[in-house]
Amino acid sequence: MKQIFQDARSAEITVAEVPSPKLLPGCVLVRTAASLVSAGTERASSEFASKNLLQKARMRPDLVREVVSKISRDGLLATVSAVRGRLDQPAALGYSSAGTVVAVGEGVADLDPGDRVACAGAGHAVHAELACIPRMLVARIPSAKVSFDEAAFTTVGAVALHGVRNADVKLGEIVAVIGLGLLGQLTVQILKAAGCVVLGMDISKERVDLALRLGADAASTSSSGFQDLCLQHSAGHGADAILITAQTASNDPVNLAGAVARNRAVVVAVGTVAMDIPRRLFYDKELDFRVSRSYGPGRYDAAYEQKGIDYPIGYVRWTETRNMEAFLKLAADRKLDLLSLITHRFSIARAHSAYNLITGRTHESFLGVLITYPDFVGETPSVQLATQNEAVANQVVGNPESIRIGLLGAGSFAVGTLLPAFKRVGGVEMIAVSAANGSHARHAAEKFGFSSCTTDEQQILNNPSTNTVVIATRHHLHARQVIAALKSGKHVFCEKPLCLNEAELGQIVAAVNGQTGDGGAGKSLASTSRLLMVGFNRRFAPPAVRMKSFLQEVNEPLAIHYRVNAGFLSADHWLNDPQQGGGRILGEVCHFVDFLCFLTNSSPVEVETRSLPNPGRYSNDNIVCSLRFANGSQGTISYLANGDKSFSKERIEVFGGGTVAVLEDFRRLEMIRGGKKRVLRSLLRQDKGHGGEWEAFVAAIKTGAESPIPLGDVVKTMLATFALEESRTSGKPVVIRELRRNVDVLGTPEATGFDQAS
């Protein structure tokens, strides 16, 4: 299918062929008929993208501070690589569309294929022939009288409607609208439908005239004339409410709003304007200044938008979804004239012309600009790319001694960290990549030379040309995908964590033990049994390997403190979602448990987790973990979300046998013994071992060796991590015992689990 993208470096518009999006639970798949180009939002993003790096830095000093902080923490080369990775990712444009439902996901019961709907949301209702939309961002079009062209205005209409609700206007009140662009024109019509006297202002005479035709009682092109109108229509008192729907960096609209308002009026900022409130003016009139956020309650709430958890109507009457439905009802009742707002229509193939128009390159006036999709008739779940690997993708077996990768997941970590490490190591062929988002799959494929991209993971698992599956999806998918890949006869590299609970761990061990070992398409490789590797990369970092070698001479238990300045994540971040991310102990602390196991050459036997009191800001992610190991070593992991991001992220201190070793952010290693100190530094790049772990995995496959991290060690690390989470919730120490099922991988017959210590 075709989709519109914008290059983050140059603002160039591209219409690319990408795989159709995967239908996700709680979502609907919509064939787009029309989508609205936002002259405000999309023009602003285009103008920002077209600026050079210095200009962008001046506009976003907050991002500059982040980059400077990252350089000091991670090194110049690592930071440059991260920045380039961000700029390489094309932006998917669009957030307001309409079309026909072609499929409904699990959990959606009130929509059916064939329903006509309006869609909302950046990243969802994009300019594309097909879109996967969460249920709460979809509203059924109530009547055949409403065309798709009209319904495409729904998102912007809901923004206008929410602004009107924030103004709390009443029948017969005098309402001023400053800015008569698309948002302002919709606001004027909604206010007239509500029985208000509407006065408009815009510097464009063409837009003023349009507002008068669409119902405004009076309008002006000058500030002084507008003030006179407001006084004339209010018996000299001023407007009861003022809605600012302009887009400008100037503070003039706010100043004008204060000037035309009556005492104790309401001023609502709906558009993007400067908000330097003139205190004397607003104080003298005791004005109420409000900012209207997008299109209603529910916006930016992941529980509402992504999980479909609605707000009870008795407590929140007008959510974003209900605002969308109300706007469509106004259109169906012919209270709104939307067709008069349409000035241009472009087919998706001519998208460049639409953006040349809104950015002013064609010097032509415009208002409502629509993208149409006249030629799309079917789905495109995968796209074949013309790359150097294309021939390999069409063969059952490529080079019998090569590692042929199928990638599941193409998010920022896979594209920014894993794949660059794989390319540096070499010795692999990039065959296919799958992601739920077709644009992400396409971008990864083009950047790293994959032969094909898809949104159907089965095309990766069933592809006879691949012998190795790399899993970099969200955590809740790992266990299922690992098991499916093993059953398909593939080697598996899975990013941490391996799974989210003990039951999944047992199923994975069963899948490993149940391998046939026939080798499948890769049977000519040295190893015929399938390897499972987990991405505990830190043990492969060069300074970590050097630290481990230094500690080998210590013949007594170690005391280790691992401090992690993890940084704050909002409660609605997917990593904090128990269903998707599992929380930060399962999702991230497992890394540090593995590293302690690596340094001690031992397994945890008892753990305890204590949390800092939570004032409501954090997500149970300020914790201190204590681990007792079988050989007597003791480890402490301080995992903290309450620190300053500019401070170093990770510090490991090891004491034992008259020896001290300190590793700071995997860039500075200090080793002390017998009064002598040796310091190793990496000035330009932080190396956390991603290349090293992949190099070891590839070597193990080719030589038939055991996985670089034996499965038994991975199982013990995951059991210890589960025990840490159990201790956090129970408030008690937990004794770790062996896995309840398939314990032969650990060499013990007991089927036990882990218990709370008395």
N, C-alpha and C positions, 0 to 999 in steps of 0.2 A: 504494500500500500504506500501511498505518497504522504509525506508529512513535511511541514515547513520548519526550518531551523535557522538560527542566527549564530554566526561565528562570534565568540566572545572577544576575539582580538580585533576584528576588522568591521564588525556589524554586517558582514555580507550575508544575504539571504540565500538559503539553499532549499530546493525542493528535492528531497531524497526518497529513494525507495527503501522502506524499512519493513521488518516483519510486523504483522498485525499484533496488537497487544494481547497478552494472555488474559483470559477471563479469570478474575480473582474472586474468592468468596466475598459476599456482601456487595458485589458490584454488578453492573450490567454492561454488556458490550453494545455500543451504539454505532450504527453506520451514519456518518455525518452527512447532512444535506446542506447546511450553511453554518458558517461561524463568523462572528463579528470581530473585526480588527479594532482594538482599543486605541483610538488616536492619542489618548493620554498616556496610559501605562506602556504600551508597546513602542510609542515614539520615544518616550523617555529612556527605555532600555536600549533602544537602537542608538540614540544619541550618546549614551554612556559608553556603549561598546565601541563606537567609532573613534573615541578619543585615544590618544597615545597614553603610555603608562604613566608619564608625569602628570598629565591632566587627570587621569583616573585617580592617582594618588592624592591630588589636591581635593578631589570631590569626596574621597573616602579615606580620611586620615585614620579612621578606626582600623581599616584593613592594613594600612601601612604599619601601624603599631603592632599588629599581629605578626606581620612578616618580620619586623625587626626582632621581636621576641623569639620567633622561631629560629632565626639565624643564630642568636646567642645560645639557644638551647640545643638545636639539632645540627647546626653547621650550615655553611653557605650553600654547598652543592645540594644537600638534601632539601633546603628551602627552595632553591631555584627549581628543582625537579617538581616539588609540590605545587608551586605557583604555575609552572607550565602545564601541569596536569589539569589544574582548575581552568586555565584559559583554553585548553584543548577541547574541553567538553562543550559541544554545541548546545545552545539553549533552545528548548521546545517552546514555541510561542503559542499564545491563545489561551483564553479562559472562559469564553461564552459561545455556546454552540447549540444546535438543534438537529435532531435526526430521528432515526427509527431504531428501536431495540431489536437486536438480532439474536441475543442470547442473554440469559439471566444466570447469575452465579448462585452458589449455595447460600441459603439464608434469605434470599430475596423472594418474597411471596406475593407482593402486590403489583408487580409489573410482569408483562408477558412479551415474548417476541411479537413484533408488529406494532407495539405501542409507539405513538409519537411523543417525543420527550424533548425538553430543554435541559441543557447540561451546564454545569458551572465548575470553576476551580482551576487555578493555574496548575499545570502538570497533569491535568485530567482532561478537561474540555479543550484540548489543544487543536490547532489547525491540522487535522489529519483525517484521512478517509474513514478510519475506525478509531474508536476511543473506548477505554475501559474506565467507567465512571462509578465511584462509590454511590450507593443508593441515596444517601442523604444529600447528594449534590445533583440529583435528578428530580425534575418535576414533570408530571404528565401534562401534555397539551390538552386542555379540556374540550376543545371544539375544533372541528375541521375548518371552521372559519378562520382560524389562526394559521397562517402559512409558516413554513419553516423559516423563511426570511424574517418574519416578524418575531417568531419564537427565539431566534438567535440573539435578540436584544435582552433576553430575560435576566442574565447576570447583571448587566449594567442597570437594568430596570430595578432589580432588587436592591442594588446599592442606593439608587435614588429613593426608593420606597423606605428603606431603613433610615435614610437621612430625614425624610419627612416625619417618620415616627419619632425620631430623636428630638425633633423640633416641637413635638407634642402640640400640633396646631389644632384649632377648633373651627367648626363651621362658621364662616363669615369673617374670620380673622384676616388681617392684612399681612401677607407674606412676601418678602423680597427675595429674589433669586439673583445672585451675583455670579455671572458666568453662564453664557447660553450656548455652550458646546453641546455635545450629545447628552452628557449627564444633566446639564441644565435644562435642555429641552424636555427630557423625560420628567424631570422634577416639576416643571411648569404644568405639564399635563396631569400628573398625579395630584398636584395641589388643586387644580381646577375640578378634578373628579371628587375631591374631598370637600368642595364647596367654599374654597378660600378665594379671596381677592388677591391676584398674583401680579406682582410688579417685577419686571426683569431688567437686567443691565448687562451689556456686553459692548466691547469696543467695535465689534463688527456689525455694521448696519444690516448686512445680509442675515445674520443670525437674529438680530432684533426683529426684523420683519417676519422671519419664520416663527418666532415665538408669538408674535401678535396673531399670526394666522392660526396657530395651534391653541389659542385660548387665553394668552396673557392679557390682562386688562389694560396694561400700559407698559412701555419699555423705553429705555433710553440708551444712547451710546456714550454719554458723558456722566461723570460722577456728580457734577453739579445738577444736571438735569434729572438724574436719578433721585437725588435728595429732594428736589422739588416735587417729584411725583409721589414719593413716600409721604411727604407732608400733606399734599393735596388730597390724597385718598384716605388719610387717617385723621382728618380734622386737626392737623397740626401736631399730632402726638408722635408720629413715627410708626414704623412697622412693628407688628407683634412678634414676628419671628423673621430671621434672616438665614438663608441657606447659601453658603459659599460653595459653588460648584465649579469654580475656575481652577485652572492649573497654572501656577506661576511661582517663581521664587520670590516674588515681591510681597511685601506686607500690605500693599494697598487695599486688597479686598477686605482684610480684617479691619483696617482703619475706616474704610467706607461703611462696613457693617455697623460699627459702633456709632458712626455719624447718623445713620438713617434709623436706628433702633429707638423705640420708645423706652421709657423707664421700665426696668426689670424685664426687658425682652430676652428672648433666647436667640443666641447666635450659634449655628451649627456649621462646622467645617466638614464638608463632604469631599471636596476636591483636595488636591495636593497643593497647599499654599504655605507660605511662611506664617508662623503663628507667634509673632512678637506682640503680645497684647499691650496696647497703649493703656497703662494703668489708670491714668486720670480720667480718660473718657469712659472706660468700663466701670470704674469705681463710682463716678458721679451718677451713672444711670443704674448701677447695681445689676449689670448685665450677666447673664448666665451663658458662659461659653462652653460648648460641647464639641467633642470630636466624634464623628460617626465612623465606626470601624466596619468597613467592607459592607457585606450584605446581610448582617444580622447575627444574633446569638447562635453559636455553633461554629462560626468561622474560626479557624485556627485551633479548634478543639479536636484533637485526634480521636478521643473517645466518641465524639459525635460524628465527625466526618468519615473516619476510617473504620470504626467499629459499628457504626449505625445505632449508637445509643441515643435515642431521642430525649429531648427535654419534655416533661409532662406539660401538656397544653394549659393546665390550670395554673402553672407557675411561670411558664415562658410562652406567652401567646404567640409571639411572632419570631420564630426561628428563621434561619436563612432559607430553609426549604419551604416553609410556609410563606415567606416573603416572595419567593419565586412563584409559588402557586397563585398567590394573590395578584401578582403582576400579570400572569397569564390570564387570570379571570378578568381583569380590567381590559386586556386586549380582546378577549372573546366577547365581552359585552360592548365592544366598540367605544370604550371610554378613552382609548388612546389611538392616535394616528401614528403608527410606526412606519408605514410605507413612505410617508413624506420625509422621513429622516434619512432614507437611503439615497445616497448620492452616487455610489459606485458599486459595481459587482465585478469580481474577478474570479475566473476559474483558478483552482489551485495551481495549475501549470503556469499561470501568469502572476504568481504571488509577488514576484519582484516589483511589478508595476504598482501593486497595492502599497508596498513599503516605500517606494519612491514617492508615492503620493503623500503619505502621512508624514514623511520626514521633510517635505517641502522641496524635493528635488525637481518636481514637475511644475512648481509654482501655480498650482491649481487648487481652488477652494474645495472643501470636502466636509462631510459630517459622518454619516453612517456608511462604513465601508465593509462589504461582505465578501467572504471567500466561499465559493461554491464548489461542488464536487460532482461534476456531471458524468464522469466516465467510470467510476468505480463500481464494480458489480460483484466482486467476491473477495474472500479473505486471502492473505498472503502470509502464512505462518512462518515462512523462512525465505531468506534471500541468499542467492549464490553470488559471491563476490569474485571479480576477476583479479585474483592474486597469484603469486608465484606457487601457492599450494593447491591451486584449483584442480590440477590433474590428480593429486593425491586424494582429494575428497571424493573422486568418482571411482576409486579403486577399492577393492575389498581390503587389501593390505598394501601399505606404502613401503617405505624402507623397513625391512624386517628388524633392523637394529636401532631404529629411532623411537623416541618417545613421542607418541602422537596424541595431542591433547584435545579433549573436549571440555570446555569450561562451563560450569553452571554458576551464574551470577556475574554481573558486570558492573558492580557498584564502584564507588570511589576507591575502596581499599584494593579491589582486584585490579583496577585500571591504574591506580597511582602507585601501588607497592608491589603486588605479586607479579603481574605480567612484566613490568620492567626488570625485576629480578630474574625471571625466567629467561628473558631475552639476553641478559648479560651473561648468564651461565651457558646458554646455547645448547645444542644437541637435541632440540625438540622441534616438532612440526606442529604448527597451529592449525587444527582442522576445523573446529566448529565452536561457536559460543552461543549460549542461551541465556536470556534474561527475560523477566516478565515484561519489562519495558523494551519495546522493539528498538527505540532510538539508542538506548544504552548498548544493546547487543550490536547494533550496526557500528556505533562509534568504536567499541572495543575491537571489532573485527577489522575495521579499516586501519586503526592505529597500530595493531600488532600482527597484521597479516593472516588472520583466520580466513579460511576458504569460504565459510558460510556463517550466517547468523540466523537465529531463530528465537521464538518465544515458547517453543515446545520442547521441554526437557527430554521427552522421549526420543527426539531426534538425535540427542547427544548420547543417551544411554544405549540406543539401538544401532548406532552408527558403527558398521564393521571396520571403518577406517581408523577409528580411535582405539587405543589400548590403555589410555590413562584418563581418568576423569578428575578434574580439579573442582572442588566445591567451595564456593565463596559467596553463598547465599546467606539469608538471615538465619539465625541460630535454630529456629524451630523446624527448619527444613533439613538440617544436617543429617539426623539419624535416618530418616526415610530415604534420602538420596544416597547416603553411604551404602545402605543395604541394597538398594536397587542397582547401584553401580557394581558392587561386588557380585551380585547375582547375574549381572550382564557380562561377567568375566573381565572386568577392567581393574587395573591398579587404581587406587584412590588416594588422592591428597585432599584432606579436609581441613579447612581453616578451623581454628579453635572457636568454640568448644566442640568436642566430638558429638555431644548430645546434651539434653537438658534434664534427664532423670535416670534413675537406676534401671528402670524397665527398658528404656531405649538402649542403654549400655549393654544389657543382657542380650537383646536382640541383635546388636551389632556383633558381639562376640560369637553368637550362634552362627551368624552369616559368615564370619571369618572361618570358623571351624568347619562349616559345611561346604567350603569351596571344593569344586571338583578338580581344580588344578589342571584342566585340559589346555589352558592357555588361550583358547579362542583365537581371535585374529592375530594375537601377538605371541603365539606359541614358539616362534623362532627366536624370541628374546631368551637371554640366559635363564631368566626366572619364569617358570610356568605357573607357580602359585601366585596369587594376587596379593600385592602388598597394600597395607593400609597405613598411611602416614598422617599424623595430626600436626598442624602448623604451630607447634611450640617452638618458635624460631629463636628465642633468646639464647638457648643453650648452644646454638650454632654461630653466634656472633663472635668475631675474632677476639675481642677483649674478654669475652666469657670463657672461651676455650683457653686463653692464656691464664686467666684466673684459676680455672680448674686444674691446669697443669701445675701452677704454683702451689696449690693446696694439697697436691698429691702426697707431699712429704709429711703432712700432718697425720699422726697416727692416734688421734683422740677425737672425741665428738666436737662438733663445731657449734658455735653460736652465731646465728645469721639474722640480720635485720634488713628487710627489704621495704624501703619507703617509696610509695607511689603517689605523686602529686597528680592525680588522675584528671582533675578539672570537673567543673559542674556540668551536669546534663539535666535538662528539664524533666519533670516527672512524666511528661507524655512522649519523651524520646523512645523510639522503638526498643532500644537496648534495655530500658527500664520496664518494658511491658513483659509481664511474666509469661505470656503466651508466645511472644515472638522472640524476645531477647533473653528472657530468663532472669534478668537482673544482672547487676554488675559483678556479683560474686561468681555466678556460673559463667557469665560472658567474658570476664576479663581476669578475675583473680586466679582462675585456673592456670593462666600463663605463669604466674609467680610461684604457685605451688609446684609446677613442673620444674622451674628453675632451682628451687630449693632441693627438690629430689635429685636433680642433676649434680648440684654441688656436694651434697652429703653422701651420694651413692647409697641412699637408703630410702625406705618408704615410711610415710606418716602412719602412726599407730593411734594417735589421739589428737584431737583438735578442739579449739575453742574460739568463738568469735564474740567480740564485744563491740557494740555500736555506741557512737556518740549520741547524746540526746538530740532529737530531731526537732528544730523549731518550726518545721513545716515547709522549709525550703528544699530539703534534700530527699533522696529516695532510698534511705537505708544504705547509703554508699559512703559513709564515714565510719570505717570499721578498723579494728585491730584484731588480727588473727594470730593465734599461737598454735604452733605445730610441734608435736613431740615425735621424733623419728625412732625407728627400731634400733639404730646403733647408738642412741643416746643423744644425738644432736638435737638442738632446739632452734626453731625458726620463728620469726615474727614478721608478719606482713602488715604494714600500716598503709591501708588503701584509703585515700582521702580525696573528697570532692570539694573541700572547703578552703583550698589554698589559692594562691595567685598563679595564673597560667604562665607568667613570665619566669617563674622560678623553675629550677631543674625538675624534670618529671620523675626520674627514677634514680635511686641510690641504693646500692647494696653494700653492706658492711659485714665482713666475716672475721671472726676471732677464733683462734684455736692453736694449741701447741706452740705458743710464743710467736705466732704469726698473725698479721693483720693484712687484709686485702679489702680495698674500697674501689668500687666501680661506679662512676658518676655518669649517668645518661649514656652509657655505652660509647663514651668518647674519651674518658680519662680513667685510667686504671692505675691505682697506687698500691704497691706491694711492699710490705715491711717485714723484715726478719733479721734477727741478730743485730739490731740497731742500724741496719742498712735499708735505705728506701730506693725503690725504682719506680719511676713514673712513665707510663706510656700514654701518648695523646694522639687523637685524631682531630685535626684542626678544621678540616673542610667538610667532612661527611660523617654522619652518624650511621653505624652499621649494626642493625639489630638482628642480623643473621638470616634475613629472608633469602638471600642468595645462597648462603651456606646450607640451609636446610634443603633447598631444592637440589643443589649439587649432590648432596648426600643421598637424596631420594632417587635421583636419576641413576647414580652409580649403583645403588642397591638393586634397582630393577635390572640393569644391564649385566651385573655380575651374579645375580641370583642370591645376593646376601639377604640377611634379615633386615626388616625395616629399621632405619636409623634410630627410631625410638620404638623399642619392642612394645607390642600390644599390651603385654602385662604391665609395663610401666605406665602406659597411657591409662589403663583401667584403674590402677592405683591412684593416679593423679586425679582422675575424675571422681572416684569414690571419696577422696579426701575433700574435693571441692563441694560435692553434695553434702558431706558432713559439716563443712563450714557453714553452709546455708542452713542446715538443720540446727546447728548450734546458735546461729543468729536468731532464729525464730523461737527456739526453746529457752534460750538464755543459759544453757548448760553445756559442759564439755561433752564431746561425742567420741566414743571409742570406735575406730575403724576396723571392721572385720571384712572378710572377703565377699566377693560378689555372689549373690544368691544363686545365680544360674551359670552354667557353662564355665565352672571354676577350673576346669582342666587347663585353661590358658594360664592360670596363675600357679598351677602345680599343687593345688590343695583340694581335697575332696569335700570339705565342709561347705554347706550351703547356709550362709549365715546372714550377712548384711552388716549394717553398723548400728550400734546401740548408744544411748545416752549413758555417760559415765555416772556412777552414783556419787 
